[in-house]
Amino acid sequence: MVLMVLRAAVVLSSSKLCGKALRFYSTDIVGANPILVRNFIHSALYHPEHGYFSKRSGPVGVLDSSIRFNQLEGRSAYMKYLDKLYKMHDISWFTPVELFKPWYAYAIAEAILRTANLSVPLKIYEIGGGSGTCAKCILDYMMLNAPPKVYSSMKYTCVEISPSLAQKQRETIGEVQTHLSKFNVECHDATDRSRWGKKETQPCWVIMLEVLDNLPHDLVYAPNQVSSWMEVWLQKDNDSQVSEVYKPIQDSLISRCMEIIGTDIDDPSRGRKFISNIVSRIFPKPRRAWLPTGCLKLLETLHSALPNMSLIASDFSYLPDVTVGGDRAPLVSSKKDGKTMDHSSYLDAKGDADIFFPTDFWLLERIDHACSGFSNQIKKPGAFKPLKKRRTITLDSAAFMEEFGLPMKTRTKDGYNPLLDDFRNTKFYLSVPTHNTK
Ligand SMILES: C[S@@+](CC[C@H](N)C(=O)[O-])C[C@H]1O[C@@H](n2cnc3c(N)ncnc32)[C@H](O)[C@@H]1O
């Protein structure tokens, strides 16, 4: 039931943009030369004109005012209220930071205040700040609760890929005049290392809320249980339809991702190869697995540009009712004539559908450690065991909110608390540098 509620929130939500003649087809995305699946997803979501996140109205909804949970009777009153909100707003969805404003962002601000070294100016980056609600609420919290010098000297930078959302963020922060001198939006792809400039060695914070789920992923395929994985490319066939083609692994980002994931993607050369060979010949079972290559690229970039960053990321750990095939497959969802439609093929997404992936937090931790320069392998016999460069923890959202937030504020009269009760398929990941960095 809990997940259904979240799904309702997500699904009620998917885009209303389909009414327009989009004239953006998967064949436009693919063009004359074959492309990797991550490039297809990138265009479908972030194409400057047709991409899902490039539309001015749509993907990220903003509530005019905070919900007064304490005045609602309980769950059914909350659901009715939500339903009314979705009918009133021409939006795709409300993310938790929006639904539970200001309390959700206040909890993040409190986590930062409790952990940061306040003797140096506080520097916060937010990747994919959506409507700017998190940024504004964190600045509000610092203004109201931090020592005055922390607020007066702090800098908050949003790195946002969508020009329309970057503009929305400026407007949201502009509601409080004194925030403006502390706030800045850089409109570019946060995974692009060249846009970050010189390495910044000062401690800083990076926040990413529901960003990992929308980062491009790659797809690998194997025709049966024992064959090696191949990378999936997309090409136009003779009748102009887009279809998958499979090539031996050659892309360096895919290779690095598979190396980090390690045994998670079965290596047919290990284990019971003989038996597997026979079984796979009798019952060949094609395998598909989605790789978080966008997440890897983003973390490589962040660790290279901001080696002393502390990271707070929250995202879906699980998505219900996914019909697209493969391990860690995405939900592909669009809305037409007011009705939500889930698609069983990612190729159906052409700017009018959201594509979002569950985050495997165990993998995220591995990727984060690997990008920080830590390797699990001891390269030379007799050498010291490598030291981890990050301290990390994954918490259920409810645990994070109970630790750093004010859960009473999102409780309804009968004790039902949507923030704690409905978002059980979301988690927070916290990662800070250790001092063993020499
Ligand atoms: C699902 S929305 C979440 C918005 C906001 N964080 C929230 O929780 O309400 C994803 C956001 O990430 C942005 N985004 C996605 N990929 C990005 C990238 N590579 N670089 C910068 N921003 C990105 C999108 O434009 C959007 O603002």
The ligand as a Gaussian input file, in Angstrom:
#p B3LYP/6-31G(d) Opt

LIG

0 1
 C       13.558000      14.597000     -10.959000
 S       14.154000      16.194000     -11.037000
 C       14.455000      16.514000      -9.312000
 C       14.432000      17.956000      -8.986000
 C       14.732000      18.309000      -7.522000
 N       16.022000      17.849000      -7.106000
 C       13.660000      17.776000      -6.616000
 O       13.914000      16.827000      -5.883000
 O       12.553000      18.329000      -6.654000
 C       15.805000      15.958000     -11.701000
 C       16.586000      17.259000     -11.828000
 O       17.924000      16.965000     -12.210000
 C       18.270000      17.770000     -13.346000
 N       19.354000      17.037000     -14.031000
 C       19.299000      15.805000     -14.552000
 N       20.478000      15.451000     -15.105000
 C       21.325000      16.481000     -14.880000
 C       22.697000      16.703000     -15.189000
 N       23.434000      15.800000     -15.859000
 N       23.271000      17.861000     -14.805000
 C       22.537000      18.796000     -14.126000
 N       21.214000      18.642000     -13.829000
 C       20.627000      17.491000     -14.190000
 C       16.939000      17.911000     -14.071000
 O       16.903000      18.921000     -15.013000
 C       16.034000      18.186000     -12.856000
 O       16.187000      19.504000     -12.382000

